[in-house]
Amino acid sequence: MHKIEVARENELEEFHNIIMSRCKWLEEKKVNQWKVTSYPIRYNINYFRENINNLYIIKDDKEVLGGFLLKEADEKYWSDSSLVDAYYIHHFATKLNTNGLGKMLILFAINKAKEDNKEYLRLDCVAHNKKLNEYYQELGFKYSGVIQIKNWSENLWQIKL
């Protein structure tokens, strides 16, 4: 049985290890995203500790299996962030070989956003990762535009609630 809840202090390292393993996996697959040499350093355990009240994790009886950070604003990626009542998903990751958990997390986020009377659930995704962009589309997200960040592009996705 899986349970989704706000992370606890003693679960931060497990979640960060999932982020690290996903970074390594992306590197092995030659996907230019979440670099091992920067992403888990910029978004270290202290970063997640500072945001612990908005970090949702999925776990079974034994271990953390994935999670995401749910933000109320995201001016960096969404220029209308201050005008729209939305939640923004970041650092969305699950352990390798745990099929179906991502969908469970997204459904949880949709329900949480509805309960909190949000108008949208939003996320961004590196534009060149075709498989991940298709995954979000299959989960019901609608393409909402593209932005340029330094030397890469991010697709913007949202669900109107």
Residue, then its C-alpha position, 0 to 999 in steps of 0.5 A: m500500500h502506498k501513502i502520499e504525505v508531507a515529507r518528514e525530516n528523516e525522509l529528506e536524505e532518501f528523497h535526495n538519493i532518488i533525485m541523485s539516482r535519477c540524475k545518474w540515470l538521465e546521464e546514462k541514457k544520454v538525456n541532457q537534463w538534471k546534471v549529476t554535477s549540478y542539480p543535486i548540489r543546487y537542490n541539496i538536502n538543505y534546500f528540501r529542508e527549507n521547503i519541507n512543508n511543501l515536499y510531498i513524498i510517496k512511500d510504502d511500509k519500508e521506504v520513500l519511493g518518490g515525491f515532488l515539491l509543490k510551490e504556490a508561485d513560479e515567476k522564473y518559468w511562468s510570467d503570469s505566476s502572480l496573477v494565476d491561482a495555481y500550484y507548480i510541481h518541481h523536482f518530480a521524481t520516483k525511484l527507478n523501476t517503480n511504474g505507476l507511482g508518477k501517475m499516483l503523485i500527479l493525481f494526488a497533486i490534482n486533488k490537492a490543488k482542487e481541494d485548495n481551490k486552485e485554478y491550475l496545476r502547472l509544471d515545466c519540462v525540458a523541451h527536448n525530452k520528448k518522452l517526458n513531454e509525452y508522459y505529461q500530455e498523457l496525464g492530461f496536461k496541456y501545452s502552454g508555451v515554451i521559454q528559454i532559460k540560459n542555453w535550453s528551452e522548457n515547455l510549460w504544461q498545465i491542467k485547468l481544474 
